Amino acid sequence: MAIPGLRGSDHIGITVPDIDAAERFLVDVLGAHAVYTLGAKRSDDDDWMTVQLGVHPRTVIREIRFYRLGNGTNLEVFQYDSADGQAPPPRNSDIGGHHLALYVDDMDAAVDYLRAEGVEIMGEPVASAGASAGQRWLYFRSPWGMQFELVSFPEGKAYERDAEILLWHPGQPER
């Protein structure tokens, strides 16, 4: 069974401490395109924020901005004024930990570019093994501490030779 009519992911939502600084990183460094903005959302008289979003009822969404990142990843970026404080970004090992992986055609050129832009690079590119052989990857951090990953496998991954279903990626030709 599956959700009726499911076609795929529409966007990834992320919360940032400074939406203008996040836009500079997303647009000027990653190359995202700003698409549209929504204004503040608050609910002073009821529990709408808790019921709909799972946050403190007096929390305010200061602004929401939408971006298109490359071929297929839309980002919904929030800046909240949280009524009960904010936690630091989770690590990958924390419940809810996450990262956003970006496919690039040339890993070395992408890493050199990020370094030139002053982005915090985490280690050096790693060559995957096993079913992911053929892939290289590297993590980096946004200015607000969110982890991103570069991945590249221009010749494909080992699992693809025998797979009935392939994982989708932006560089994949249409079938």
N, C-alpha and C positions, 0 to 999 in steps of 0.2 A: 504494500500500500504506500501511497505518497499523498502529499497535499494535492488536492485536485487543482489542475491548471498550473502547477509549479513549473517555471521556466528557468530559474536561476536566481542569483543574488542581484539585488538592485543597488544597494549601497552598503557602506560600512560607516557607522557612526562613531565619532571619537570626541572626547571632551578635552579641551585645552585650557590652560590658564590665561592665555592672552591671544585672542582670536586674530588680531592684526599681525602679531609676530608669527602665528601659525600660518597665516596667509602668505607672508613673505617666504617662509620655508617651502610651503606647498607649491606656490607659483614660481618663485624665483629660483629655487634649488631643484625641486622635483619636476617642475614643468607642468603642474596641474593648471587647468583652466577654471577660473571663477565663473560660475553659471548664474546663481541667484542667491539672495539673502532674505531671511525672515527676521522680523523684529522680536522684541521681548515677549515672553510668555510667563505669566504668573497667575496665581489663584489665591487671593487673600481671604476668601470666605468659605472654602470647602477643602476637601482632600483630593481634588483632581490630580495634582502633581504626584501624590502618593499612589493613587489608584492607577493612573495611566502610565507613569514613568518610574515608580518605585523609589522616589526621592522624598525628602522631608516636605511636608505640605506647603511650607512658606519659602521653599527654594524658588529662585527666579532663573529662567533662561534669559540671559542678557541678549544673546543673538545666535542665530543659526545661519551658517553659510554652506552652500553646496558647490562642489568642485567635481570636474571630470578629470581623472588621472589616467592618461594614456588610453589604451584601447579596452575599455570595459570597467574600470574601477571608479565608481562614483563615491565621493566622500561627503558625509554630512557632519559638519564640524560645529560643536556646541561650545559656548562659553556660559557657564553657570555662575550665579552667586548662590552658593550653597548655604542654606540656613543652619546646617549642622557640621560644617567643615568638609574638607576634602582629603582623601588619602593620596599618597604618591602612586605613580603608575605601578601596576603589579609586575612582578618578575614572571618570566615564562613558567617557573615552577609553582607559582601561586595559583589558587583556584581563580579562574577568570583571566589568567595570564594570556597574553596574546602577542602577536606581531603581525605586521602587514608586509607580505612578500611582493616584490616588484620584479617582473621578468625583464631582463636586459639582454640584448644581442651580444654585447662584448663586455664581459665582467671586468677585465683589466681597465678598459677605458672608463667605465662607470665608477670604479673605485678611485681612479686617479682624479676624476671630476669631483667626487664627493670630498676627497682630501683637499683639493684646491679650494673648495667652498667652505672649508673649515668645519665640516661635519665630523662628529665623533664616530670613528670606525672602531668596531669591536673585533680585534684580531686581524687575521689575514684570510683570503678566500680558501675555502675548504673543498676538496674534491670528494664527492659522495661515493659510496660503495653499494654493493648489493643491487637491489631493484632500482635505486636512484643513480647508479653508475652512469657517468656522462654529464652529470650536473655538478656545477660549482655554486657555492653560496657564501654569503657574508652578511653579518648583522651590522647595523648602524643605528644611531639614536637621533631622534628629532631634538630640537632645542628644549622641548618640555619633557624629555626622557622616554617617550614612546619608542619601542623597538620596531625597526623596519628591517627587512631582509632583501638583499639582491639575490636573485637566482638566475642562472643561465645554463642552458643545455641545447645549444644550437644543433647538435647532432642527435638529439633525443636522449632518452634514458633507457637503461637496460630493460626494464619491465615492458617497454612498448613492443618489443619483438614478438611477444606471445600474448599480449593482452587483447581481450575482446572489447574492453572499454578503456579509452585513454582519458587521463586527467586533462581538463581544458587548460590552455595557457594562451596568452596573447599572440605568441609567435606561431601558433599551430595553424596550418593551412585548413581551410574549410573542407569537410568531407560530406 
